[in-house]
Amino acid sequence: MTVHANPLTARLDGPSPAVQVALDIVKRGLIAAPVLVLGGAALWGTDGAASVAYGLAIVLANFALAAALIAWSSRISLALLMATTLFGFLIRLALIFLAVWLVQDASWVNFVALGLTIIVSHLGLLFWEMRYVSASLAFPGLKPSGS
């Protein structure tokens, strides 16, 4: 990864560690999805399972969109990366609100299951990922797996 000289127009070349981490979070979410949907079914029946699945889709789409925005903006300039990260967060929050608002009158929605899924899976996936993230300069993204 190289950074160009002018900080206002600087851009990052090469793979983004943030994108690698976000995509790894999505993979872990897909691994956990069957267990969470079955848990929703056990606690709240079919409406709970559907609500948990919908909530997980929202969360995983949120992380994937964050990765896409970071990858796109970091190739243009660091200033755009910062703006995209801040305003992208606000836009993604609005999209989560919109996704919930669109199904507010649906008969299959269990709001307790949906709300808990959105909150707990966001935090749970971030904490799960912390075990695998390296904050060293040698490996700025995911820690390499041991041999």
N, CA and C atoms as an extended XYZ file, in Angstrom:
441
Properties=species:S:1:pos:R:3:atomname:S:1:resname:S:1:resid:I:1 pbc="F F F"
N         0.848       -1.151        0.000 N   MET     1
C         0.000        0.000        0.000 CA  MET     1
C         0.901        1.224        0.000 C   MET     1
N         0.708        2.117       -0.952 N   THR     2
C         1.485        3.346       -1.014 CA  THR     2
C         0.550        4.533       -0.893 C   THR     2
N         1.052        5.582       -0.248 N   VAL     3
C         0.285        6.817       -0.106 CA  VAL     3
C         1.009        7.873       -0.912 C   VAL     3
N         0.285        8.616       -1.742 N   HIS     4
C         0.873        9.653       -2.565 CA  HIS     4
C         1.180       10.881       -1.720 C   HIS     4
N         1.997       11.812       -2.253 N   ALA     5
C         2.574       12.906       -1.477 CA  ALA     5
C         1.561       13.913       -0.937 C   ALA     5
N         0.683       14.455       -1.754 N   ASN     6
C        -0.234       15.504       -1.321 CA  ASN     6
C        -1.351       14.909       -0.467 C   ASN     6
N        -1.445       15.304        0.802 N   PRO     7
C        -2.453       14.687        1.666 CA  PRO     7
C        -3.898       14.993        1.256 C   PRO     7
N        -4.130       16.104        0.552 N   LEU     8
C        -5.499       16.417        0.130 CA  LEU     8
C        -5.971       15.525       -1.005 C   LEU     8
N        -5.043       15.135       -1.858 N   THR     9
C        -5.422       14.310       -3.006 CA  THR     9
C        -4.856       12.904       -2.918 C   THR     9
N        -4.255       12.580       -1.781 N   ALA    10
C        -3.631       11.263       -1.623 CA  ALA    10
C        -4.676       10.167       -1.738 C   ALA    10
N        -4.257        9.043       -2.254 N   ARG    11
C        -5.130        7.875       -2.331 CA  ARG    11
C        -4.317        6.660       -1.930 C   ARG    11
N        -5.017        5.593       -1.613 N   LEU    12
C        -4.352        4.362       -1.213 CA  LEU    12
C        -4.348        3.395       -2.390 C   LEU    12
N        -3.189        2.854       -2.663 N   ASP    13
C        -3.080        1.831       -3.694 CA  ASP    13
C        -2.916        0.489       -2.998 C   ASP    13
N        -3.521       -0.525       -3.546 N   GLY    14
C        -3.412       -1.858       -2.962 CA  GLY    14
C        -4.651       -2.215       -2.176 C   GLY    14
N        -4.648       -3.406       -1.625 N   PRO    15
C        -5.836       -3.875       -0.906 CA  PRO    15
C        -6.033       -3.118        0.404 C   PRO    15
N        -7.290       -2.873        0.733 N   SER    16
C        -7.621       -2.169        1.969 CA  SER    16
C        -7.811       -3.159        3.102 C   SER    16
N        -7.096       -2.981        4.209 N   PRO    17
C        -7.326       -3.862        5.362 CA  PRO    17
C        -8.757       -3.764        5.891 C   PRO    17
N        -9.369       -2.581        5.798 N   ALA    18
C       -10.734       -2.413        6.285 CA  ALA    18
C       -11.708       -3.252        5.471 C   ALA    18
N       -11.493       -3.330        4.168 N   VAL    19
C       -12.353       -4.144        3.315 CA  VAL    19
C       -12.165       -5.623        3.661 C   VAL    19
N       -10.922       -6.029        3.863 N   GLN    20
C       -10.638       -7.418        4.224 CA  GLN    20
C       -11.330       -7.787        5.533 C   GLN    20
N       -11.296       -6.897        6.500 N   VAL    21
C       -11.930       -7.153        7.791 CA  VAL    21
C       -13.455       -7.203        7.641 C   VAL    21
N       -14.026       -6.253        6.896 N   ALA    22
C       -15.485       -6.225        6.725 CA  ALA    22
C       -15.975       -7.480        6.007 C   ALA    22
N       -15.269       -7.915        4.997 N   LEU    23
C       -15.683       -9.123        4.294 CA  LEU    23
C       -15.518      -10.363        5.168 C   LEU    23
N       -14.523      -10.354        6.037 N   ASP    24
C       -14.358      -11.460        6.976 CA  ASP    24
C       -15.519      -11.485        7.971 C   ASP    24
N       -15.995      -10.312        8.373 N   ILE    25
C       -17.155      -10.239        9.272 CA  ILE    25
C       -18.379      -10.835        8.586 C   ILE    25
N       -18.556      -10.535        7.303 N   VAL    26
C       -19.698      -11.078        6.562 CA  VAL    26
C       -19.603      -12.603        6.508 C   VAL    26
N       -18.390      -13.133        6.271 N   LYS    27
C       -18.221      -14.595        6.251 CA  LYS    27
C       -18.578      -15.214        7.591 C   LYS    27
N       -18.152      -14.599        8.667 N   ARG    28
C       -18.466      -15.125        9.998 CA  ARG    28
C       -19.963      -15.035       10.272 C   ARG    28
N       -20.605      -13.979        9.788 N   GLY    29
C       -22.050      -13.853        9.951 CA  GLY    29
C       -22.802      -14.950        9.219 C   GLY    29
N       -22.322      -15.319        8.042 N   LEU    30
C       -22.954      -16.414        7.303 CA  LEU    30
C       -22.755      -17.751        8.001 C   LEU    30
N       -21.625      -17.895        8.684 N   ILE    31
C       -21.379      -19.121        9.451 CA  ILE    31
C       -22.342      -19.199       10.638 C   ILE    31
N       -22.569      -18.069       11.307 N   ALA    32
C       -23.431      -18.047       12.495 CA  ALA    32
C       -24.915      -18.028       12.155 C   ALA    32
N       -25.275      -17.679       10.931 N   ALA    33
C       -26.681      -17.489       10.559 CA  ALA    33
C       -27.581      -18.688       10.859 C   ALA    33
N       -27.207      -19.917       10.482 N   PRO    34
C       -28.117      -21.032       10.760 CA  PRO    34
C       -28.419      -21.216       12.257 C   PRO    34
N       -27.409      -21.043       13.081 N   VAL    35
C       -27.602      -21.201       14.526 CA  VAL    35
C       -28.529      -20.105       15.056 C   VAL    35
N       -28.328      -18.876       14.593 N   LEU    36
C       -29.151      -17.768       15.062 CA  LEU    36
C       -30.602      -17.906       14.592 C   LEU    36
N       -30.800      -18.332       13.347 N   VAL    37
C       -32.170      -18.504       12.842 CA  VAL    37
C       -32.869      -19.626       13.606 C   VAL    37
N       -32.159      -20.713       13.875 N   LEU    38
C       -32.753      -21.793       14.674 CA  LEU    38
C       -33.070      -21.320       16.081 C   LEU    38
N       -32.217      -20.483       16.655 N   GLY    39
C       -32.495      -19.905       17.975 CA  GLY    39
C       -33.721      -19.019       17.947 C   GLY    39
N       -33.863      -18.223       16.882 N   GLY    40
C       -35.062      -17.401       16.729 CA  GLY    40
C       -36.313      -18.242       16.595 C   GLY    40
N       -36.192      -19.356       15.872 N   ALA    41
C       -37.334      -20.265       15.724 CA  ALA    41
C       -37.694      -20.911       17.056 C   ALA    41
N       -36.683      -21.267       17.839 N   ALA    42
C       -36.942      -21.902       19.132 CA  ALA    42
C       -37.605      -20.933       20.110 C   ALA    42
N       -37.212      -19.668       20.070 N   LEU    43
C       -37.754      -18.693       21.015 CA  LEU    43
C       -39.076      -18.080       20.570 C   LEU    43
N       -39.229      -17.806       19.264 N   TRP    44
C       -40.394      -17.054       18.804 CA  TRP    44
C       -41.146      -17.732       17.662 C   TRP    44
N       -40.822      -18.951       17.324 N   GLY    45
C       -41.513      -19.657       16.253 CA  GLY    45
C       -41.076      -19.195       14.868 C   GLY    45
N       -41.934      -19.424       13.884 N   THR    46
C       -41.560      -19.097       12.505 CA  THR    46
C       -41.421      -17.590       12.293 C   THR    46
N       -42.230      -16.793       12.980 N   ASP    47
C       -42.076      -15.337       12.866 CA  ASP    47
C       -40.708      -14.895       13.409 C   ASP    47
N       -40.276      -15.517       14.490 N   GLY    48
C       -38.962      -15.210       15.046 CA  GLY    48
C       -37.841      -15.616       14.110 C   GLY    48
N       -37.971      -16.791       13.497 N   ALA    49
C       -36.946      -17.240       12.549 CA  ALA    49
C       -36.867      -16.299       11.358 C   ALA    49
N       -38.026      -15.888       10.830 N   ALA    50
C       -38.039      -14.966        9.693 CA  ALA    50
C       -37.469      -13.603       10.084 C   ALA    50
N       -37.800      -13.142       11.277 N   SER    51
C       -37.291      -11.847       11.741 CA  SER    51
C       -35.788      -11.885       11.966 C   SER    51
N       -35.295      -12.981       12.524 N   VAL    52
C       -33.847      -13.126       12.726 CA  VAL    52
C       -33.138      -13.181       11.377 C   VAL    52
N       -33.678      -13.916       10.432 N   ALA    53
C       -33.059      -14.002        9.107 CA  ALA    53
C       -33.042      -12.631        8.434 C   ALA    53
N       -34.135      -11.892        8.537 N   TYR    54
C       -34.202      -10.557        7.950 CA  TYR    54
C       -33.209       -9.616        8.647 C   TYR    54
N       -33.141       -9.690        9.968 N   GLY    55
C       -32.190       -8.863       10.710 CA  GLY    55
C       -30.755       -9.168       10.337 C   GLY    55
N       -30.435      -10.446       10.179 N   LEU    56
C       -29.078      -10.819        9.762 CA  LEU    56
C       -28.773      -10.317        8.356 C   LEU    56
N       -29.752      -10.376        7.471 N   ALA    57
C       -29.555       -9.850        6.115 CA  ALA    57
C       -29.256       -8.352        6.164 C   ALA    57
N       -29.948       -7.633        7.028 N   ILE    58
C       -29.694       -6.194        7.185 CA  ILE    58
C       -28.277       -5.955        7.687 C   ILE    58
N       -27.871       -6.689        8.704 N   VAL    59
C       -26.552       -6.507        9.311 CA  VAL    59
C       -25.439       -6.848        8.322 C   VAL    59
N       -25.573       -7.974        7.638 N   LEU    60
C       -24.524       -8.383        6.698 CA  LEU    60
C       -24.459       -7.442        5.498 C   LEU    60
N       -25.610       -6.957        5.046 N   ALA    61
C       -25.613       -5.965        3.964 CA  ALA    61
C       -24.962       -4.663        4.429 C   ALA    61
N       -25.167       -4.299        5.686 N   ASN    62
C       -24.550       -3.103        6.246 CA  ASN    62
C       -23.027       -3.216        6.224 C   ASN    62
N       -22.499       -4.346        6.673 N   PHE    63
C       -21.046       -4.536        6.656 CA  PHE    63
C       -20.502       -4.593        5.232 C   PHE    63
N       -21.207       -5.254        4.325 N   ALA    64
C       -20.761       -5.338        2.930 CA  ALA    64
C       -20.778       -3.959        2.270 C   ALA    64
N       -21.803       -3.162        2.553 N   LEU    65
C       -21.869       -1.815        1.997 CA  LEU    65
C       -20.749       -0.948        2.556 C   LEU    65
N       -20.442       -1.091        3.816 N   ALA    66
C       -19.325       -0.349        4.406 CA  ALA    66
C       -18.023       -0.702        3.698 C   ALA    66
N       -17.804       -1.983        3.440 N   ALA    67
C       -16.585       -2.413        2.738 CA  ALA    67
C       -16.543       -1.835        1.329 C   ALA    67
N       -17.669       -1.865        0.630 N   ALA    68
C       -17.701       -1.344       -0.740 CA  ALA    68
C       -17.424        0.158       -0.768 C   ALA    68
N       -17.993        0.896        0.173 N   LEU    69
C       -17.757        2.344        0.219 CA  LEU    69
C       -16.301        2.662        0.522 C   LEU    69
N       -15.705        1.918        1.443 N   ILE    70
C       -14.298        2.139        1.782 CA  ILE    70
C       -13.402        1.801        0.597 C   ILE    70
N       -13.658        0.685       -0.059 N   ALA    71
C       -12.841        0.289       -1.211 CA  ALA    71
C       -12.943        1.316       -2.326 C   ALA    71
N       -14.147        1.792       -2.600 N   TRP    72
C       -14.346        2.754       -3.681 CA  TRP    72
C       -13.666        4.084       -3.367 C   TRP    72
N       -13.907        4.624       -2.181 N   SER    73
C       -13.421        5.967       -1.872 CA  SER    73
C       -11.918        6.014       -1.609 C   SER    73
N       -11.337        4.944       -1.088 N   SER    74
C        -9.905        4.973       -0.789 CA  SER    74
C        -9.055        5.015       -2.047 C   SER    74
N        -9.586        4.568       -3.163 N   ARG    75
C        -8.856        4.608       -4.429 CA  ARG    75
C        -8.879        6.001       -5.049 C   ARG    75
N        -9.776        6.875       -4.567 N   ILE    76
C        -9.881        8.220       -5.139 CA  ILE    76
C        -9.062        9.214       -4.319 C   ILE    76
N        -9.363        9.337       -3.026 N   SER    77
C        -8.567       10.220       -2.173 CA  SER    77
C        -8.873        9.918       -0.708 C   SER    77
N        -7.921       10.279        0.143 N   LEU    78
C        -8.124       10.067        1.581 CA  LEU    78
C        -9.197       11.006        2.123 C   LEU    78
N        -9.307       12.202        1.553 N   ALA    79
C       -10.359       13.127        1.985 CA  ALA    79
C       -11.733       12.532        1.681 C   ALA    79
N       -11.893       11.950        0.500 N   LEU    80
C       -13.161       11.319        0.160 CA  LEU    80
C       -13.410       10.092        1.045 C   LEU    80
N       -12.348        9.376        1.379 N   LEU    81
C       -12.483        8.225        2.274 CA  LEU    81
C       -13.046        8.659        3.621 C   LEU    81
N       -12.520        9.740        4.175 N   MET    82
C       -13.011       10.224        5.464 CA  MET    82
C       -14.465       10.672        5.363 C   MET    82
N       -14.797       11.412        4.302 N   ALA    83
C       -16.175       11.877        4.130 CA  ALA    83
C       -17.118       10.700        3.906 C   ALA    83
N       -16.692        9.743        3.107 N   THR    84
C       -17.527        8.576        2.831 CA  THR    84
C       -17.724        7.735        4.087 C   THR    84
N       -16.709        7.637        4.899 N   THR    85
C       -16.826        6.866        6.130 CA  THR    85
C       -17.826        7.517        7.079 C   THR    85
N       -17.741        8.825        7.247 N   LEU    86
C       -18.664        9.520        8.146 CA  LEU    86
C       -20.085        9.520        7.591 C   LEU    86
N       -20.247       10.036        6.382 N   PHE    87
C       -21.596       10.154        5.835 CA  PHE    87
C       -22.146        8.800        5.411 C   PHE    87
N       -21.258        7.873        5.049 N   GLY    88
C       -21.698        6.512        4.743 CA  GLY    88
C       -22.304        5.851        5.972 C   GLY    88
N       -21.724        6.116        7.143 N   PHE    89
C       -22.283        5.585        8.390 CA  PHE    89
C       -23.699        6.120        8.608 C   PHE    89
N       -23.872        7.415        8.398 N   LEU    90
C       -25.200        8.005        8.582 CA  LEU    90
C       -26.193        7.457        7.560 C   LEU    90
N       -25.743        7.292        6.334 N   ILE    91
C       -26.617        6.730        5.295 CA  ILE    91
C       -26.963        5.284        5.611 C   ILE    91
N       -25.991        4.520        6.084 N   ARG    92
C       -26.256        3.113        6.415 CA  ARG    92
C       -27.217        3.004        7.600 C   ARG    92
N       -27.115        3.906        8.573 N   LEU    93
C       -28.096        3.928        9.668 CA  LEU    93
C       -29.495        4.221        9.135 C   LEU    93
N       -29.577        5.160        8.195 N   ALA    94
C       -30.876        5.480        7.595 CA  ALA    94
C       -31.412        4.283        6.812 C   ALA    94
N       -30.545        3.543        6.141 N   LEU    95
C       -30.980        2.357        5.402 CA  LEU    95
C       -31.479        1.269        6.347 C   LEU    95
N       -30.839        1.121        7.502 N   ILE    96
C       -31.317        0.153        8.502 CA  ILE    96
C       -32.699        0.573        8.988 C   ILE    96
N       -32.865        1.856        9.277 N   PHE    97
C       -34.172        2.358        9.693 CA  PHE    97
C       -35.216        2.092        8.611 C   PHE    97
N       -34.866        2.378        7.361 N   LEU    98
C       -35.793        2.173        6.252 CA  LEU    98
C       -36.170        0.700        6.101 C   LEU    98
N       -35.177       -0.187        6.246 N   ALA    99
C       -35.442       -1.623        6.123 CA  ALA    99
C       -36.409       -2.103        7.200 C   ALA    99
N       -36.293       -1.570        8.403 N   VAL   100
C       -37.210       -1.945        9.479 CA  VAL   100
C       -38.569       -1.289        9.270 C   VAL   100
N       -38.567       -0.032        8.870 N   TRP   101
C       -39.822        0.695        8.663 CA  TRP   101
C       -40.667        0.062        7.555 C   TRP   101
N       -40.005       -0.454        6.511 N   LEU   102
C       -40.743       -1.057        5.392 CA  LEU   102
C       -41.519       -2.314        5.797 C   LEU   102
N       -41.076       -3.001        6.834 N   VAL   103
C       -41.750       -4.240        7.248 CA  VAL   103
C       -42.523       -4.082        8.558 C   VAL   103
N       -42.729       -2.853        8.996 N   GLN   104
C       -43.370       -2.635       10.297 CA  GLN   104
C       -44.774       -3.208       10.386 C   GLN   104
N       -45.487       -3.279        9.274 N   ASP   105
C       -46.855       -3.800        9.297 CA  ASP   105
C       -46.957       -5.241        8.809 C   ASP   105
N       -45.826       -5.857        8.511 N   ALA   106
C       -45.856       -7.240        8.018 CA  ALA   106
C       -46.244       -8.189        9.153 C   ALA   106
N       -47.020       -9.188        8.813 N   SER   107
C       -47.520      -10.112        9.839 CA  SER   107
C       -46.427      -11.023       10.393 C   SER   107
N       -45.355      -11.224        9.649 N   TRP   108
C       -44.313      -12.154       10.067 CA  TRP   108
C       -43.246      -11.513       10.951 C   TRP   108
N       -43.322      -10.215       11.172 N   VAL   109
C       -42.265       -9.522       11.916 CA  VAL   109
C       -42.493       -9.637       13.413 C   VAL   109
N       -41.465      -10.076       14.107 N   ASN   110
C       -41.419      -10.057       15.563 CA  ASN   110
C       -40.360       -9.005       15.912 C   ASN   110
N       -40.798       -7.846       16.404 N   PHE   111
C       -39.875       -6.733       16.600 CA  PHE   111
C       -38.832       -6.993       17.675 C   PHE   111
N       -39.158       -7.786       18.664 N   VAL   112
C       -38.154       -8.132       19.685 CA  VAL   112
C       -37.040       -8.939       19.029 C   VAL   112
N       -37.403       -9.944       18.243 N   ALA   113
C       -36.398      -10.765       17.565 CA  ALA   113
C       -35.591       -9.933       16.572 C   ALA   113
N       -36.276       -9.092       15.811 N   LEU   114
C       -35.587       -8.265       14.812 CA  LEU   114
C       -34.633       -7.278       15.471 C   LEU   114
N       -35.111       -6.578       16.482 N   GLY   115
C       -34.262       -5.603       17.170 CA  GLY   115
C       -33.070       -6.230       17.856 C   GLY   115
N       -33.318       -7.330       18.573 N   LEU   116
C       -32.198       -8.017       19.228 CA  LEU   116
C       -31.189       -8.535       18.212 C   LEU   116
N       -31.687       -9.041       17.098 N   THR   117
C       -30.775       -9.556       16.070 CA  THR   117
C       -29.903       -8.445       15.516 C   THR   117
N       -30.494       -7.322       15.193 N   ILE   118
C       -29.717       -6.218       14.618 CA  ILE   118
C       -28.664       -5.719       15.603 C   ILE   118
N       -29.045       -5.526       16.844 N   ILE   119
C       -28.104       -4.992       17.835 CA  ILE   119
C       -27.057       -6.028       18.223 C   ILE   119
N       -27.513       -7.214       18.617 N   VAL   120
C       -26.586       -8.230       19.131 CA  VAL   120
C       -25.665       -8.763       18.034 C   VAL   120
N       -26.191       -8.932       16.823 N   SER   121
C       -25.311       -9.471       15.767 CA  SER   121
C       -24.289       -8.438       15.307 C   SER   121
N       -24.635       -7.155       15.273 N   HIS   122
C       -23.623       -6.144       14.968 CA  HIS   122
C       -22.481       -6.222       15.981 C   HIS   122
N       -22.846       -6.165       17.248 N   LEU   123
C       -21.817       -6.182       18.297 CA  LEU   123
C       -21.106       -7.523       18.376 C   LEU   123
N       -21.873       -8.609       18.293 N   GLY   124
C       -21.269       -9.932       18.378 CA  GLY   124
C       -20.272      -10.197       17.262 C   GLY   124
N       -20.618       -9.813       16.043 N   LEU   125
C       -19.690      -10.025       14.925 CA  LEU   125
C       -18.449       -9.154       15.067 C   LEU   125
N       -18.607       -7.938       15.560 N   LEU   126
C       -17.428       -7.083       15.764 CA  LEU   126
C       -16.512       -7.659       16.846 C   LEU   126
N       -17.092       -8.134       17.946 N   PHE   127
C       -16.262       -8.726       19.000 CA  PHE   127
C       -15.618      -10.036       18.531 C   PHE   127
N       -16.345      -10.822       17.754 N   TRP   128
C       -15.790      -12.063       17.211 CA  TRP   128
C       -14.607      -11.737       16.301 C   TRP   128
N       -14.736      -10.693       15.513 N   GLU   129
C       -13.671      -10.324       14.585 CA  GLU   129
C       -12.440       -9.783       15.303 C   GLU   129
N       -12.641       -9.178       16.470 N   MET   130
C       -11.496       -8.623       17.212 CA  MET   130
C       -10.451       -9.679       17.520 C   MET   130
N       -10.858      -10.906       17.643 N   ARG   131
C        -9.900      -11.979       17.927 CA  ARG   131
C        -8.945      -12.217       16.766 C   ARG   131
N        -9.341      -11.818       15.569 N   TYR   132
C        -8.569      -12.133       14.375 CA  TYR   132
C        -7.911      -10.921       13.737 C   TYR   132
N        -8.149       -9.743       14.271 N   VAL   133
C        -7.581       -8.535       13.679 CA  VAL   133
C        -6.219       -8.266       14.282 C   VAL   133
N        -5.295       -7.878       13.411 N   SER   134
C        -3.958       -7.530       13.837 CA  SER   134
C        -3.790       -6.025       13.732 C   SER   134
N        -3.291       -5.419       14.769 N   ALA   135
C        -3.056       -3.972       14.741 CA  ALA   135
C        -1.571       -3.679       14.564 C   ALA   135
N        -0.837       -4.582       13.976 N   SER   136
C         0.587       -4.350       13.780 CA  SER   136
C         0.822       -3.788       12.387 C   SER   136
N         1.950       -3.145       12.204 N   LEU   137
C         2.277       -2.613       10.887 CA  LEU   137
C         2.680       -3.725        9.923 C   LEU   137
N         3.151       -4.838       10.450 N   ALA   138
C         3.552       -5.943        9.580 CA  ALA   138
C         2.347       -6.580        8.910 C   ALA   138
N         1.253       -6.703        9.637 N   PHE   139
C         0.022       -7.290        9.104 CA  PHE   139
C        -1.131       -6.368        9.483 C   PHE   139
N        -1.419       -5.338        8.658 N   PRO   140
C        -2.412       -4.347        9.056 CA  PRO   140
C        -3.862       -4.812        8.994 C   PRO   140
N        -4.144       -5.965        8.454 N   GLY   141
C        -5.521       -6.443        8.364 CA  GLY   141
C        -5.753       -7.607        9.279 C   GLY   141
N        -5.971       -8.748        8.687 N   LEU   142
C        -6.195       -9.963        9.452 CA  LEU   142
C        -4.866      -10.614        9.775 C   LEU   142
N        -4.769      -11.175       10.963 N   LYS   143
C        -3.558      -11.894       11.317 CA  LYS   143
C        -3.389      -13.101       10.407 C   LYS   143
N        -2.182      -13.352        9.948 N   PRO   144
C        -1.992      -14.569        9.144 CA  PRO   144
C        -2.212      -15.797       10.014 C   PRO   144
N        -2.779      -16.821        9.414 N   SER   145
C        -3.011      -18.037       10.193 CA  SER   145
C        -1.690      -18.723       10.462 C   SER   145
N        -1.589      -19.309       11.657 N   GLY   146
C        -0.365      -19.993       12.045 CA  GLY   146
C        -0.193      -21.283       11.265 C   GLY   146
N         1.057      -21.686       11.066 N   SER   147
C         1.305      -22.911       10.300 CA  SER   147
C         1.411      -24.113       11.220 C   SER   147
